[in-house]
Amino acid sequence: MRRAVGRARTEQDEAYDKRSDDQAFIDAYKTNDRNDAVKLYLLGRAFGKLERIKEADLEFQAAALADPNNPWPYEGLGICYSSARSPTARSRS
């Protein structure tokens, strides 16, 4: 799973760099399967890349619930937490 997620992250980074529409970027990662921790993690990561921290946090939480042994959602939650505590994030609230 680690390689699959690593590959998906690389592909997502490339898609982010090439995006022309933020919503289309998000839509590419939306899923109705609330039990697929990897898809939920990637959706959270997509929200995070667009600095939509609250939405990212919710998806990372869902991913952690879907698979508590998957470490990636916890990484995302940590990034959300540190982003929310940054002076820049507080000034945008």
CORMOGI-V944765 format. One record per residue. N is the residue number from 1. SS is DSSP state (H for helix, E for strand, - for the rest). PHI is phi in degrees with one decimal (NA if undefined). OMEGA is omega in degrees with one decimal (none if undefined). Layout:
n=<N	N>
ss=<SS	SS>
phi=<PHI	PHI>
omega=<OMEGA	OMEGA>
This chain:
n=<1	2	3	4	5	6	7	8	9	10	11	12	13	14	15	16	17	18	19	20	21	22	23	24	25	26	27	28	29	30	31	32	33	34	35	36	37	38	39	40	41	42	43	44	45	46	47	48	49	50	51	52	53	54	55	56	57	58	59	60	61	62	63	64	65	66	67	68	69	70	71	72	73	74	75	76	77	78	79	80	81	82	83	84	85	86	87	88	89	90	91	92	93>
ss=<-	H	H	H	H	H	H	H	H	H	H	H	H	H	H	H	H	H	-	-	-	H	H	H	H	H	H	-	-	-	-	-	-	-	-	-	H	H	H	H	H	H	H	H	H	H	H	H	H	-	-	-	H	H	H	H	H	H	H	H	H	H	H	H	H	H	-	-	-	-	-	H	H	H	H	H	H	H	H	H	H	H	H	H	H	-	H	H	H	H	H	H	->
phi=<NA	-57.8	-67.6	-62.8	-68.2	-60.0	-65.6	-64.1	-64.3	-62.2	-62.1	-66.7	-59.7	-65.6	-63.8	-62.8	-64.3	-96.3	-63.0	-117.3	-142.6	-61.1	-66.1	-63.7	-62.0	-63.5	-58.3	-65.2	-110.9	-66.2	-143.7	-92.7	-87.3	-78.5	-107.8	-95.7	-61.0	-68.1	-63.7	-65.1	-60.3	-65.2	-65.5	-59.4	-64.9	-63.1	-61.0	-62.6	-61.3	-92.8	61.6	-98.6	-65.1	-61.7	-68.4	-60.7	-57.4	-62.0	-70.1	-65.0	-61.9	-62.3	-64.8	-65.4	-68.7	-66.8	-148.8	-61.4	-90.7	-83.3	-73.9	-60.8	-60.6	-68.8	-60.6	-60.8	-63.4	-63.8	-66.0	-60.7	-61.1	-68.8	-66.9	-67.9	-90.4	-74.2	-58.6	-64.0	-64.3	-65.2	-73.5	-84.0	-72.8>
omega=<-177.4	179.6	-179.9	179.1	178.1	178.4	-179.9	177.7	178.6	178.4	179.6	177.3	178.6	178.7	178.2	-179.5	-176.9	-172.8	173.4	-177.0	-178.0	-177.8	177.2	176.9	178.1	-177.3	180.0	-177.5	179.8	-179.7	173.8	-178.7	-177.8	177.3	-179.2	-174.7	-178.5	178.8	178.5	176.7	-179.4	175.5	176.3	178.9	178.0	176.5	-179.4	179.5	178.9	179.3	174.4	-167.0	-179.3	178.6	177.4	-179.4	179.8	179.8	177.0	176.8	179.2	179.1	178.7	176.6	-178.9	179.4	-177.6	-179.5	178.8	-175.7	-172.6	179.8	-179.7	173.7	179.1	178.6	177.5	178.3	177.7	-179.3	-179.0	177.2	-179.2	-179.2	-178.2	179.0	179.8	-180.0	-180.0	-179.2	179.0	-175.9	none>
